[in-house]
Structures are given as C-alpha cells and as structure tokens.
Amino acid sequence: MPVMTIGVSKANEGMDGISWNILGQTYVPKQHSEASFSWHATFHVGTFVPPHIHPTQDEFVYILEGRLDVLLDGKEGFAEPGDLVRLPKGIPHGLFNKTDANVKCLFWVSPAQRLYDLFWALHNLGPKADPADIVAVSARHEVDFLPPPDAA
C-alpha cells in the first residue's frame, strides 16, 4: 500500500496525470495512502452514484460547485457549496446531479481499502456496461450496491 508523500496536489491535476471516467463522471485522484484516499469529482449533468454501502470505510464529500442531491440512510436531502456530506461506514447512500449544471466536489475515504483499484476497474466502462458486472466488481472491492427500490 502506498505511503502518503508530502507535497501539493495542484488544481486540475491528478496523481501521475490520472483522470478516470467513472460511469460518466470525471474523477481525478489527489492523494492515496493506506490511511486515506481523496479525489476531485465532476458530476456531469444527469450523472449519479446509485445507493451503496462502504462496509469498511468512512466517506466524506465537500461540495465546491453546484448542488448534489443525496440519499442518506433512506432520507433525501441536498448539499451545496461549502457543505460537507458525512457518510459513516455501513450507512447506505446515493449521490445525484439532478441539475442543469456540473457539480464539483472533493471526496475522501478512510481507510483507503481497495477503492483506488475499483476506480481503475470501472474506468471507461461506458454506458453499455452490464450493471451486474459493475455490482460484482464493486463488491470485490468492498463497495456493495443496493438493489433498486422496485426490486426489493
């Protein structure tokens, strides 16, 4: 597992020039160590992360621009610039851009676990990716997607 290094992660730059396309969103990794992992995310119009659980990680989302609709443990809400969304491990959550503008935010998780590797596995899958494959690969990386409400 990588050790955190000292330095400045510059705006608009990812570690080692990395920029991932994760199901229509743009993720740019900023820091990765055993203790934590952070990335800048752009939720393009209409994109979302469906409800899921991180069983072994706490997750945080700091909103920089735009409005992100959130589903937190079954309750709907939203976050705007300056707001911090706190997602304790084991709590179901989903994130949605339902606006007509991009949303920009900074995410981080602690500990890092296998999320960095999951993003490499999901990078560039595209809109025709089989949802069952996404769910399976995510589960192997300690992210558990929940079934749609009408499937329960």
Secondary structure, DSSP 8 states (H G I E B T S, - for coil): ------S---TT--GGG--EEETTEEEEEEEE-SS-EEEEEEE-TT-EEEEEE-TT-EEEEEEEES-EEEEETTEEEEE-TT-EEEE-TT--EEEE--SSS-EEEEEEEES-TTHHHHHHHHTT--TTS-HHHHHHHHHHTT-EE---GGG-
